[in-house]
Amino acid sequence: MSESSTRTPVNEDILALGLGLILFLFAIPNAAGLDLLGWVVNTAVWTDPGKALSPLSKGYAGLGGVASLILTYLGLLAALSAAARLAGWNVRRFATSFSVVFVLAYFSWFLGSQANLAAVTPADQQKFGLSWSLHLTAEGGFIIALLLGILIANFLPGLALWLREAIRPELYIKVAIVILGGFVAVTAAEKFSLASTVVLRGIAAIIEAYLIYWAVVYWIARRWFRFNREWAVPLASGVSICGVAAAIATGGAIRARPHIPILVSSLVVVFAVVEVLLLPLLAQYFLSNEPLVAAAWLGLAVKTDGAAVASGAIAESLILSKAAAEGINYQSGWILTTTATIKVFIDIFIGVWSFVLAYIWTRHINKAAPGEEARVGEIWQRFPKFIIGFVLTFGLVLLAAWLWPQAIPQIKAAAVEANAFRVIFFLLAFFSIGLQSDFSRLWQQGIGRLAGVYVIGLFGFVIWVGLLISWLFFSGVKPPLVGA
Protein backbone atom coordinates (compact mmCIF):
# COMPACT_ATOMS: atom_id res chain seq x y z
CA MET A 1 0.00 0.00 0.00
CA SER A 2 1.44 3.42 -0.97
CA GLU A 3 2.17 6.15 1.55
CA SER A 4 -0.38 8.47 -0.10
CA SER A 5 -3.17 5.93 0.38
CA THR A 6 -2.48 5.64 4.11
CA ARG A 7 -1.94 9.35 4.82
CA THR A 8 -4.65 10.97 6.95
CA PRO A 9 -6.35 13.69 4.86
CA VAL A 10 -5.93 17.27 6.07
CA ASN A 11 -9.23 19.06 6.64
CA GLU A 12 -10.20 22.35 5.00
CA ASP A 13 -9.71 24.40 8.17
CA ILE A 14 -6.04 23.43 8.41
CA LEU A 15 -5.52 23.88 4.67
CA ALA A 16 -7.05 27.37 4.80
CA LEU A 17 -4.90 28.24 7.81
CA GLY A 18 -1.73 27.09 6.04
CA LEU A 19 -2.47 28.67 2.65
CA GLY A 20 -3.54 31.99 4.14
CA LEU A 21 -0.47 32.23 6.37
CA ILE A 22 1.92 31.31 3.55
CA LEU A 23 0.50 34.01 1.26
CA PHE A 24 0.60 36.51 4.12
CA LEU A 25 4.21 35.64 4.98
CA PHE A 26 5.25 36.12 1.35
CA ALA A 27 3.68 39.60 1.43
CA ILE A 28 5.43 40.77 4.64
CA PRO A 29 8.91 41.38 3.09
CA ASN A 30 7.37 44.10 0.93
CA ALA A 31 7.28 46.29 4.06
CA ALA A 32 11.11 46.13 4.01
CA GLY A 33 11.38 46.76 0.27
CA LEU A 34 11.56 43.13 -0.88
CA ASP A 35 8.61 42.65 -3.23
CA LEU A 36 7.87 38.93 -3.66
CA LEU A 37 4.22 39.13 -4.75
CA GLY A 38 4.09 42.25 -6.90
CA TRP A 39 3.58 40.09 -10.00
CA VAL A 40 -0.01 39.25 -8.98
CA VAL A 41 -2.54 40.54 -11.49
CA ASN A 42 -4.49 43.73 -10.88
CA THR A 43 -7.53 44.81 -12.90
CA ALA A 44 -8.16 48.55 -13.22
CA VAL A 45 -11.50 50.13 -14.09
CA TRP A 46 -11.50 50.21 -17.87
CA THR A 47 -13.11 51.28 -21.10
CA ASP A 48 -10.26 49.91 -23.22
CA PRO A 49 -9.95 46.19 -22.35
CA GLY A 50 -6.34 46.16 -23.53
CA LYS A 51 -5.40 48.49 -20.66
CA ALA A 52 -7.30 46.71 -17.90
CA LEU A 53 -4.74 44.15 -16.70
CA SER A 54 -1.37 44.90 -15.13
CA PRO A 55 0.93 43.58 -12.38
CA LEU A 56 0.01 44.96 -8.97
CA SER A 57 3.48 46.43 -8.35
CA LYS A 58 5.23 48.90 -10.65
CA GLY A 59 8.41 46.97 -10.07
CA TYR A 60 6.97 44.17 -12.21
CA ALA A 61 5.49 46.44 -14.91
CA GLY A 62 7.69 44.84 -17.56
CA LEU A 63 5.69 41.62 -17.28
CA GLY A 64 2.55 43.06 -18.81
CA GLY A 65 -1.03 42.28 -17.84
CA VAL A 66 -1.50 38.96 -19.62
CA ALA A 67 1.73 37.48 -18.27
CA SER A 68 0.78 38.68 -14.79
CA LEU A 69 -2.61 36.95 -15.08
CA ILE A 70 -0.96 33.71 -16.23
CA LEU A 71 1.56 33.83 -13.37
CA THR A 72 -1.25 34.43 -10.87
CA TYR A 73 -3.15 31.43 -12.21
CA LEU A 74 -0.06 29.19 -12.16
CA GLY A 75 0.84 30.26 -8.61
CA LEU A 76 -2.65 29.53 -7.31
CA LEU A 77 -2.84 26.29 -9.28
CA ALA A 78 0.41 25.04 -7.71
CA ALA A 79 -0.59 26.05 -4.16
CA LEU A 80 -4.13 24.67 -4.36
CA SER A 81 -3.04 21.46 -6.10
CA ALA A 82 -0.66 20.84 -3.22
CA ALA A 83 -3.56 21.48 -0.84
CA ALA A 84 -5.72 19.07 -2.85
CA ARG A 85 -3.07 16.36 -2.45
CA LEU A 86 -2.92 16.91 1.31
CA ALA A 87 -6.72 16.77 1.48
CA GLY A 88 -6.85 13.47 -0.40
CA TRP A 89 -8.73 14.88 -3.40
CA ASN A 90 -8.15 13.80 -6.99
CA VAL A 91 -5.32 16.22 -7.84
CA ARG A 92 -5.52 15.85 -11.61
CA ARG A 93 -9.28 16.38 -11.65
CA PHE A 94 -8.97 19.30 -9.23
CA ALA A 95 -6.29 21.00 -11.36
CA THR A 96 -8.36 20.61 -14.52
CA SER A 97 -11.60 21.88 -13.03
CA PHE A 98 -9.85 24.65 -11.07
CA SER A 99 -8.42 25.97 -14.32
CA VAL A 100 -11.93 26.46 -15.70
CA VAL A 101 -13.22 27.88 -12.41
CA PHE A 102 -10.37 30.41 -12.29
CA VAL A 103 -10.93 31.56 -15.88
CA LEU A 104 -14.68 32.03 -15.44
CA ALA A 105 -14.33 33.66 -12.02
CA TYR A 106 -11.65 36.12 -13.10
CA PHE A 107 -13.53 36.90 -16.31
CA SER A 108 -16.43 37.94 -14.04
CA TRP A 109 -14.08 40.32 -12.18
CA PHE A 110 -12.83 41.66 -15.52
CA LEU A 111 -16.41 42.39 -16.65
CA GLY A 112 -17.25 43.92 -13.27
CA SER A 113 -14.38 46.38 -13.72
CA GLN A 114 -15.86 47.85 -16.92
CA ALA A 115 -16.33 51.57 -16.32
CA ASN A 116 -20.09 51.70 -16.94
CA LEU A 117 -20.46 49.23 -14.08
CA ALA A 118 -17.59 50.29 -11.82
CA ALA A 119 -17.08 54.08 -12.10
CA VAL A 120 -18.12 55.62 -8.78
CA THR A 121 -18.02 59.41 -8.78
CA PRO A 122 -19.02 62.03 -11.39
CA ALA A 123 -15.27 62.74 -11.73
CA ASP A 124 -14.71 59.09 -12.66
CA GLN A 125 -17.46 59.28 -15.29
CA GLN A 126 -15.93 62.45 -16.72
CA LYS A 127 -12.50 60.81 -16.79
CA PHE A 128 -13.83 57.92 -18.89
CA GLY A 129 -16.22 60.07 -20.94
CA LEU A 130 -19.32 58.27 -19.66
CA SER A 131 -22.89 59.55 -19.56
CA TRP A 132 -23.96 56.90 -17.01
CA SER A 133 -22.62 54.36 -14.54
CA LEU A 134 -24.11 51.83 -12.10
CA HIS A 135 -21.53 52.95 -9.46
CA LEU A 136 -20.85 49.36 -8.35
CA THR A 137 -17.04 49.65 -8.18
CA ALA A 138 -15.09 46.57 -9.30
CA GLU A 139 -16.80 44.54 -6.57
CA GLY A 140 -19.71 44.23 -8.98
CA GLY A 141 -17.58 41.41 -10.36
CA PHE A 142 -18.50 39.39 -7.27
CA ILE A 143 -22.17 39.61 -8.23
CA ILE A 144 -21.39 38.64 -11.83
CA ALA A 145 -19.42 35.61 -10.61
CA LEU A 146 -22.28 34.56 -8.35
CA LEU A 147 -24.89 34.91 -11.10
CA LEU A 148 -22.71 33.09 -13.63
CA GLY A 149 -22.33 30.21 -11.17
CA ILE A 150 -26.10 30.06 -10.63
CA LEU A 151 -26.74 30.01 -14.39
CA ILE A 152 -24.29 27.14 -14.90
CA ALA A 153 -25.70 25.17 -11.93
CA ASN A 154 -29.28 25.42 -13.18
CA PHE A 155 -28.93 25.42 -16.97
CA LEU A 156 -25.66 23.49 -17.50
CA PRO A 157 -25.74 20.99 -14.62
CA GLY A 158 -23.38 18.66 -16.48
CA LEU A 159 -20.68 21.33 -16.49
CA ALA A 160 -21.33 22.10 -12.81
CA LEU A 161 -20.93 18.40 -12.01
CA TRP A 162 -17.69 18.23 -14.00
CA LEU A 163 -16.32 21.21 -12.03
CA ARG A 164 -17.31 19.81 -8.63
CA GLU A 165 -13.75 18.91 -7.52
CA ALA A 166 -12.80 22.61 -7.54
CA ILE A 167 -16.07 23.89 -6.06
CA ARG A 168 -14.71 24.58 -2.57
CA PRO A 169 -16.36 27.80 -1.34
CA GLU A 170 -15.59 27.20 2.33
CA LEU A 171 -11.88 26.64 1.62
CA TYR A 172 -11.62 29.73 -0.58
CA ILE A 173 -13.40 32.04 1.83
CA LYS A 174 -11.46 30.77 4.84
CA VAL A 175 -8.16 31.47 3.08
CA ALA A 176 -9.49 34.95 2.28
CA ILE A 177 -10.43 35.53 5.92
CA VAL A 178 -6.95 34.53 7.14
CA ILE A 179 -5.45 37.09 4.74
CA LEU A 180 -8.09 39.63 5.71
CA GLY A 181 -6.79 39.65 9.28
CA GLY A 182 -3.70 41.63 8.25
CA PHE A 183 -5.71 44.11 6.20
CA VAL A 184 -8.14 44.63 9.10
CA ALA A 185 -5.18 45.21 11.44
CA VAL A 186 -3.84 48.05 9.28
CA THR A 187 -7.28 49.65 9.36
CA ALA A 188 -7.40 49.20 13.14
CA ALA A 189 -3.88 50.61 13.63
CA GLU A 190 -4.79 53.81 11.81
CA LYS A 191 -7.88 54.40 13.98
CA PHE A 192 -7.41 52.24 17.08
CA SER A 193 -10.14 53.78 19.24
CA LEU A 194 -12.77 53.26 16.54
CA ALA A 195 -11.57 49.69 15.95
CA SER A 196 -11.88 48.96 19.68
CA THR A 197 -15.42 50.30 19.62
CA VAL A 198 -16.29 48.04 16.67
CA VAL A 199 -14.92 44.95 18.42
CA LEU A 200 -16.56 45.60 21.81
CA ARG A 201 -19.93 46.55 20.35
CA GLY A 202 -19.74 43.62 17.94
CA ILE A 203 -19.19 41.10 20.74
CA ALA A 204 -22.09 42.54 22.71
CA ALA A 205 -24.36 42.44 19.65
CA ILE A 206 -23.45 38.80 18.94
CA ILE A 207 -24.17 37.66 22.49
CA GLU A 208 -27.51 39.44 22.57
CA ALA A 209 -28.55 38.28 19.10
CA TYR A 210 -27.74 34.61 19.49
CA LEU A 211 -29.27 34.22 22.90
CA ILE A 212 -32.49 35.11 21.08
CA TYR A 213 -31.93 33.62 17.60
CA TRP A 214 -31.26 29.97 18.35
CA ALA A 215 -34.07 29.47 20.85
CA VAL A 216 -36.73 31.05 18.63
CA VAL A 217 -35.76 29.17 15.45
CA TYR A 218 -35.57 25.88 17.37
CA TRP A 219 -39.05 26.56 18.78
CA ILE A 220 -40.43 27.35 15.30
CA ALA A 221 -39.00 24.11 13.89
CA ARG A 222 -40.40 22.03 16.74
CA ARG A 223 -43.76 23.68 17.38
CA TRP A 224 -44.90 24.95 13.97
CA PHE A 225 -43.28 22.40 11.64
CA ARG A 226 -43.22 19.36 13.97
CA PHE A 227 -39.56 18.48 13.36
CA ASN A 228 -37.98 16.21 15.93
CA ARG A 229 -34.88 17.29 17.87
CA GLU A 230 -32.51 15.60 15.43
CA TRP A 231 -33.74 17.91 12.65
CA ALA A 232 -34.50 21.00 14.73
CA VAL A 233 -30.99 21.41 16.18
CA PRO A 234 -29.04 21.65 12.86
CA LEU A 235 -31.85 23.80 11.44
CA ALA A 236 -31.74 26.23 14.34
CA SER A 237 -27.94 26.37 14.19
CA GLY A 238 -27.82 26.83 10.42
CA VAL A 239 -30.37 29.65 10.46
CA SER A 240 -29.19 31.40 13.60
CA ILE A 241 -25.43 30.88 14.07
CA CYS A 242 -23.27 30.46 11.01
CA GLY A 243 -24.85 28.45 8.28
CA VAL A 244 -23.02 25.41 6.94
CA ALA A 245 -20.31 25.17 9.61
CA ALA A 246 -22.79 25.49 12.48
CA ALA A 247 -25.26 22.99 10.98
CA ILE A 248 -22.54 20.37 10.49
CA ALA A 249 -20.81 20.98 13.85
CA THR A 250 -23.98 20.92 15.96
CA GLY A 251 -25.41 18.03 13.95
CA GLY A 252 -22.28 16.07 14.83
CA ALA A 253 -22.51 17.21 18.45
CA ILE A 254 -25.91 15.55 18.89
CA ARG A 255 -24.93 12.64 16.60
CA ALA A 256 -27.59 13.40 14.00
CA ARG A 257 -27.65 11.16 10.93
CA PRO A 258 -25.17 12.55 8.35
CA HIS A 259 -27.73 13.42 5.67
CA ILE A 260 -29.55 15.86 7.98
CA PRO A 261 -26.86 18.55 8.32
CA ILE A 262 -25.98 18.03 4.65
CA LEU A 263 -29.54 18.84 3.56
CA VAL A 264 -29.64 21.81 5.93
CA SER A 265 -26.29 23.00 4.56
CA SER A 266 -27.60 22.82 0.98
CA LEU A 267 -30.52 24.98 2.01
CA VAL A 268 -28.19 27.44 3.75
CA VAL A 269 -26.18 27.89 0.55
CA VAL A 270 -29.28 28.63 -1.53
CA PHE A 271 -30.60 31.22 0.91
CA ALA A 272 -27.13 32.73 1.27
CA VAL A 273 -27.24 33.47 -2.46
CA VAL A 274 -30.58 35.25 -2.02
CA GLU A 275 -29.21 37.26 0.91
CA VAL A 276 -26.04 38.29 -0.94
CA LEU A 277 -28.10 39.53 -3.89
CA LEU A 278 -30.73 41.32 -1.80
CA LEU A 279 -29.41 42.57 1.55
CA PRO A 280 -26.48 44.75 0.36
CA LEU A 281 -28.89 46.61 -1.94
CA LEU A 282 -31.29 47.15 0.97
CA ALA A 283 -28.36 48.27 3.12
CA GLN A 284 -27.36 50.85 0.52
CA TYR A 285 -30.91 52.14 0.10
CA PHE A 286 -31.97 52.33 3.75
CA LEU A 287 -28.74 52.45 5.76
CA SER A 288 -26.27 54.51 3.74
CA ASN A 289 -26.33 57.15 6.51
CA GLU A 290 -25.44 54.44 9.08
CA PRO A 291 -22.69 52.42 7.35
CA LEU A 292 -21.59 50.43 10.40
CA VAL A 293 -25.17 49.56 11.31
CA ALA A 294 -25.40 48.06 7.82
CA ALA A 295 -22.09 46.24 8.29
CA ALA A 296 -23.07 44.73 11.64
CA TRP A 297 -26.50 43.77 10.30
CA LEU A 298 -24.97 41.81 7.43
CA GLY A 299 -22.61 40.04 9.82
CA LEU A 300 -25.52 39.00 12.04
CA ALA A 301 -28.04 38.19 9.30
CA VAL A 302 -26.16 36.57 6.39
CA LYS A 303 -25.24 32.91 6.85
CA THR A 304 -21.98 31.18 5.85
CA ASP A 305 -18.63 32.92 6.09
CA GLY A 306 -18.41 33.41 2.34
CA ALA A 307 -21.80 35.04 1.90
CA ALA A 308 -21.47 37.24 5.00
CA VAL A 309 -18.03 38.63 4.25
CA ALA A 310 -18.88 38.92 0.57
CA SER A 311 -22.06 40.85 1.36
CA GLY A 312 -19.96 43.20 3.50
CA ALA A 313 -17.64 43.80 0.54
CA ILE A 314 -20.55 44.50 -1.81
CA ALA A 315 -22.33 46.73 0.71
CA GLU A 316 -19.12 48.69 1.26
CA SER A 317 -18.73 49.37 -2.45
CA LEU A 318 -22.39 50.38 -2.82
CA ILE A 319 -22.53 52.58 0.29
CA LEU A 320 -19.17 54.27 -0.35
CA SER A 321 -20.12 55.03 -3.94
CA LYS A 322 -23.46 56.51 -2.87
CA ALA A 323 -21.76 58.57 -0.16
CA ALA A 324 -19.07 59.75 -2.60
CA ALA A 325 -21.74 60.90 -5.05
CA GLU A 326 -23.13 63.02 -2.18
CA GLY A 327 -19.71 64.47 -1.37
CA ILE A 328 -18.99 62.23 1.67
CA ASN A 329 -15.75 60.27 1.31
CA TYR A 330 -15.50 57.56 3.95
CA GLN A 331 -12.27 55.63 4.31
CA SER A 332 -12.57 52.21 2.71
CA GLY A 333 -12.28 49.01 4.71
CA TRP A 334 -14.40 49.86 7.74
CA ILE A 335 -17.68 48.33 6.59
CA LEU A 336 -15.99 45.10 5.47
CA THR A 337 -13.91 45.05 8.67
CA THR A 338 -17.01 45.34 10.87
CA THR A 339 -18.86 42.58 9.02
CA ALA A 340 -15.81 40.30 9.04
CA THR A 341 -15.08 40.93 12.72
CA ILE A 342 -18.61 40.02 13.74
CA LYS A 343 -18.51 36.92 11.56
CA VAL A 344 -15.20 35.79 13.07
CA PHE A 345 -16.59 36.04 16.61
CA ILE A 346 -19.68 34.11 15.50
CA ASP A 347 -17.38 31.35 14.18
CA ILE A 348 -15.64 31.18 17.55
CA PHE A 349 -19.06 30.72 19.12
CA ILE A 350 -19.66 27.54 17.07
CA GLY A 351 -17.23 25.45 19.10
CA VAL A 352 -18.68 26.58 22.41
CA TRP A 353 -22.29 26.01 21.34
CA SER A 354 -21.48 22.58 19.90
CA PHE A 355 -20.03 21.57 23.26
CA VAL A 356 -23.09 22.89 25.13
CA LEU A 357 -25.41 20.86 22.90
CA ALA A 358 -23.21 17.76 23.11
CA TYR A 359 -23.21 18.03 26.90
CA ILE A 360 -27.01 18.33 27.06
CA TRP A 361 -27.59 15.48 24.59
CA THR A 362 -25.13 12.97 26.03
CA ARG A 363 -26.15 13.57 29.63
CA HIS A 364 -29.87 14.30 29.47
CA ILE A 365 -31.51 13.42 26.12
CA ASN A 366 -29.66 10.53 24.45
CA LYS A 367 -27.59 9.43 27.40
CA ALA A 368 -24.18 8.15 26.40
CA ALA A 369 -22.39 5.20 27.95
CA PRO A 370 -20.00 6.05 30.81
CA GLY A 371 -16.87 7.68 29.43
CA GLU A 372 -18.57 8.78 26.17
CA GLU A 373 -20.11 11.99 27.50
CA ALA A 374 -19.15 15.32 25.99
CA ARG A 375 -15.78 16.62 27.14
CA VAL A 376 -14.43 20.15 27.25
CA GLY A 377 -11.88 19.09 24.63
CA GLU A 378 -14.72 19.02 22.09
CA ILE A 379 -14.67 22.82 22.08
CA TRP A 380 -11.19 22.65 20.57
CA GLN A 381 -12.10 19.81 18.21
CA ARG A 382 -14.99 21.81 16.78
CA PHE A 383 -13.24 25.19 16.92
CA PRO A 384 -12.75 26.60 13.37
CA LYS A 385 -8.95 26.42 13.08
CA PHE A 386 -8.73 29.00 10.31
CA ILE A 387 -9.71 31.61 12.90
CA ILE A 388 -6.23 31.13 14.37
CA GLY A 389 -4.84 32.41 11.06
CA PHE A 390 -7.04 35.51 11.20
CA VAL A 391 -5.90 36.20 14.76
CA LEU A 392 -2.22 35.67 13.86
CA THR A 393 -2.21 37.93 10.80
CA PHE A 394 -4.21 40.54 12.69
CA GLY A 395 -1.96 40.36 15.75
CA LEU A 396 1.33 40.43 13.83
CA VAL A 397 0.39 43.45 11.73
CA LEU A 398 -1.11 45.32 14.69
CA LEU A 399 2.01 44.64 16.79
CA ALA A 400 4.30 45.80 13.98
CA ALA A 401 2.26 48.97 13.51
CA TRP A 402 2.37 49.63 17.26
CA LEU A 403 6.14 49.06 17.54
CA TRP A 404 7.02 50.99 14.36
CA PRO A 405 4.25 53.55 13.74
CA GLN A 406 6.47 55.37 11.24
CA ALA A 407 6.41 52.22 9.07
CA ILE A 408 2.61 52.01 8.80
CA PRO A 409 2.62 53.10 5.09
CA GLN A 410 5.07 50.28 4.24
CA ILE A 411 3.12 47.78 6.35
CA LYS A 412 -0.05 48.87 4.57
CA ALA A 413 1.61 48.29 1.19
CA ALA A 414 2.42 44.72 2.22
CA ALA A 415 -1.16 44.16 3.43
CA VAL A 416 -2.52 45.53 0.14
CA GLU A 417 -0.38 43.03 -1.77
CA ALA A 418 -1.75 40.12 0.26
CA ASN A 419 -5.21 41.61 -0.11
CA ALA A 420 -5.00 41.14 -3.89
CA PHE A 421 -5.08 37.40 -3.26
CA ARG A 422 -7.96 37.88 -0.82
CA VAL A 423 -9.99 39.40 -3.66
CA ILE A 424 -9.23 36.45 -5.94
CA PHE A 425 -10.24 33.92 -3.26
CA PHE A 426 -13.45 35.92 -2.76
CA LEU A 427 -14.13 35.57 -6.48
CA LEU A 428 -13.55 31.83 -6.38
CA ALA A 429 -15.88 31.55 -3.38
CA PHE A 430 -18.65 33.59 -5.05
CA PHE A 431 -18.49 31.53 -8.21
CA SER A 432 -18.45 28.29 -6.21
CA ILE A 433 -21.46 29.34 -4.12
CA GLY A 434 -23.37 29.95 -7.34
CA LEU A 435 -22.31 26.56 -8.75
CA GLN A 436 -23.72 24.84 -5.66
CA SER A 437 -27.13 26.46 -6.11
CA ASP A 438 -28.97 23.84 -8.15
CA PHE A 439 -32.55 24.76 -7.22
CA SER A 440 -34.16 21.85 -9.08
CA ARG A 441 -32.06 19.26 -7.22
CA LEU A 442 -33.03 20.72 -3.87
CA TRP A 443 -36.69 20.68 -4.84
CA GLN A 444 -36.42 17.00 -5.81
CA GLN A 445 -34.99 16.23 -2.37
CA GLY A 446 -38.26 17.36 -0.81
CA ILE A 447 -36.73 20.29 0.95
CA GLY A 448 -39.94 22.34 1.08
CA ARG A 449 -40.65 21.87 4.80
CA LEU A 450 -37.10 22.74 5.73
CA ALA A 451 -37.34 25.83 3.53
CA GLY A 452 -40.48 26.83 5.41
CA VAL A 453 -38.56 26.96 8.69
CA TYR A 454 -35.76 28.85 6.99
CA VAL A 455 -38.02 31.44 5.37
CA ILE A 456 -39.97 32.15 8.55
CA GLY A 457 -36.93 32.03 10.82
CA LEU A 458 -34.64 34.12 8.60
CA PHE A 459 -36.92 36.59 6.85
CA GLY A 460 -39.59 36.73 9.52
CA PHE A 461 -37.36 37.05 12.54
CA VAL A 462 -33.55 36.80 12.32
CA ILE A 463 -33.02 39.63 9.82
CA TRP A 464 -35.17 42.09 11.74
CA VAL A 465 -33.82 41.24 15.19
CA GLY A 466 -30.30 41.52 13.75
CA LEU A 467 -31.17 44.94 12.33
CA LEU A 468 -32.58 46.14 15.65
CA ILE A 469 -29.56 44.94 17.62
CA SER A 470 -27.16 46.41 15.05
CA TRP A 471 -28.96 49.73 15.34
CA LEU A 472 -28.80 49.66 19.14
CA PHE A 473 -25.06 49.01 19.21
CA PHE A 474 -23.78 50.84 16.11
CA SER A 475 -26.12 53.76 15.48
CA GLY A 476 -24.09 56.95 15.24
CA VAL A 477 -20.74 55.13 14.83
CA LYS A 478 -19.33 56.20 11.46
CA PRO A 479 -16.21 55.30 9.48
CA PRO A 480 -13.56 58.03 9.44
CA LEU A 481 -13.45 60.36 6.46
CA VAL A 482 -10.62 60.27 3.93
CA GLY A 483 -7.81 62.48 5.22
CA ALA A 484 -9.18 62.50 8.78
Secondary structure, 3 states (H helix, E strand, C coil): CCHHHHCCCCCHHHHHHHHHHHHHHHHHHHHHCCCCCCCCEEECCECCHHHCEEECCHHHHHHCHHHHHHHHHHHHHHHHHHHHHHHCCCHHHHHHHHHHHHHHHHHHHHHHCEHHHHCCCHHHHHHHCCCCCCCCCCCHHHHHHHHHHHHHHHHCHHHHHHCHHHCCHHHHHHHHHHHHHHHHHHHHHHCHHHHHHHHHHHHHHHHHHHHHHHHHHHHHHHHHCCCCHHHHHHHHHHHHHHHHHHHHHHHHHCCCCCHHHHHHHHHHHHHHHHHHHHHHHHHHHHHCCCHHHHHHHHHHHCCCHHHHHHHHHHHHHHHHHHHHHCCCCECCCHHHHHHHHHHHHHHHHHHHHHHHHHHHHHHHHCCCCCCCCCCCHHHHHHCCCHHHHHHHHHHHHHHHHHHCHHHHHHHHHHHHHHHHHHHHHHHHHHHHHHHCCCHHHHHHCCCHHHHHHHHHHHHHHHHHHHHHHHHHHHCCCCCCECCC
